[in-house]
Amino acid sequence: MTVVANKRSVMTMYSDPGSPYSHRVRLVLAEKNITVEVLDVDPLNISDD
């Protein structure tokens, strides 16, 4: 089995823009230079996707 060293997967974070917990996680991810795709969601209107 071969592992590609340069290939990095991107983490997806589903975030509530008004949540202090989401904000805290975004700060930690930025401090650790972790690549993440942030998708803002409304917790009162969650889609089925």
Rosetta silent file (secondary structure, phi, psi, omega in degrees, C-alpha in Angstrom):
SEQUENCE: MTVVANKRSVMTMYSDPGSPYSHRVRLVLAEKNITVEVLDVDPLNISDD
SCORE:     score description
SCORE:     0.000 S_00000001
   1 L     0.000  130.311 -177.732    0.000    0.000    0.000 S_00000001
   2 L  -105.783  134.680  177.935    1.419    3.373   -1.030 S_00000001
   3 L  -113.523  128.935  178.897    0.787    6.574    0.893 S_00000001
   4 L   -86.846  120.767 -175.016    1.264    9.918   -0.842 S_00000001
   5 L   -73.073  -31.456 -175.597    3.047   12.284    1.553 S_00000001
   6 L   -86.325  -12.045 -176.833    2.046   15.533   -0.169 S_00000001
   7 L   -84.978  119.872 -179.983   -1.648   14.775   -0.468 S_00000001
   8 L  -121.453  133.273  177.765   -3.630   16.354    2.363 S_00000001
   9 L   -81.700  154.000  179.542   -7.342   16.068    2.794 S_00000001
  10 L  -101.757  129.842  178.363   -9.374   19.140    3.646 S_00000001
  11 E   -82.484  141.441  176.087  -11.519   19.048    6.745 S_00000001
  12 E  -107.823  126.941  178.784  -15.036   20.467    6.500 S_00000001
  13 E  -114.067  122.065  175.101  -16.384   22.339    9.510 S_00000001
  14 E   -90.750  118.316 -167.955  -20.089   23.055    9.742 S_00000001
  15 E  -126.323  143.019  169.955  -20.293   26.238   11.770 S_00000001
  16 L   -96.964  116.059 -176.115  -22.929   28.470   13.325 S_00000001
  17 L   -57.662  -25.236 -179.035  -21.600   32.041   12.889 S_00000001
  18 L   -93.014    0.118 -175.768  -23.199   33.108   16.185 S_00000001
  19 L   -88.263  126.366  176.599  -21.854   30.223   18.249 S_00000001
  20 H   -67.043  -26.305  179.672  -18.961   30.932   20.626 S_00000001
  21 H   -71.124  -41.351  176.216  -18.017   27.240   20.445 S_00000001
  22 H   -63.469  -40.381  179.555  -17.650   27.349   16.653 S_00000001
  23 H   -63.044  -42.064  179.287  -15.587   30.510   16.988 S_00000001
  24 H   -61.221  -43.464  179.464  -13.312   28.821   19.524 S_00000001
  25 H   -64.748  -41.928  178.469  -12.743   25.863   17.200 S_00000001
  26 H   -61.363  -38.954  177.932  -11.965   28.184   14.265 S_00000001
  27 H   -63.595  -44.388  179.787   -9.374   30.007   16.406 S_00000001
  28 H   -64.632  -43.072  179.045   -7.653   26.759   17.409 S_00000001
  29 H   -61.629  -40.482  178.909   -7.611   25.505   13.820 S_00000001
  30 H   -67.016  -41.106  178.822   -6.071   28.792   12.654 S_00000001
  31 H   -61.937  -35.684 -178.002   -3.432   28.707   15.429 S_00000001
  32 L   -90.868    4.041  179.854   -2.430   25.182   14.418 S_00000001
  33 L    55.385   43.296  178.179   -2.425   26.066   10.682 S_00000001
  34 L   -94.296  126.296  179.638   -4.946   23.341    9.914 S_00000001
  35 L   -73.622  127.023 -178.085   -6.621   23.680    6.531 S_00000001
  36 E  -145.638  142.497  173.551  -10.368   23.653    6.918 S_00000001
  37 E   -99.943  119.330 -177.287  -13.343   24.537    4.754 S_00000001
  38 E   -98.664  123.060  175.807  -15.916   26.378    6.893 S_00000001
  39 E  -113.141  114.814  178.735  -19.562   26.073    5.900 S_00000001
  40 E   -76.952  131.399  178.997  -21.887   28.370    7.819 S_00000001
  41 L  -127.251  152.535  175.061  -25.217   26.769    8.686 S_00000001
  42 L   -95.623  115.749 -176.639  -28.332   28.050   10.386 S_00000001
  43 L   -65.548  -18.398  179.004  -29.127   25.685   13.289 S_00000001
  44 L   -88.339  -11.934 -177.719  -32.812   26.595   13.063 S_00000001
  45 L  -137.717   71.275 -177.668  -33.019   25.755    9.345 S_00000001
  46 L   -85.547  128.120  179.332  -30.961   22.628    8.668 S_00000001
  47 L   -81.173  167.254 -179.585  -31.208   21.274    5.127 S_00000001
  48 L   -82.732   -5.845 -177.090  -31.403   17.570    4.294 S_00000001
  49 L   -68.141    0.000    0.000  -28.153   17.692    2.260 S_00000001
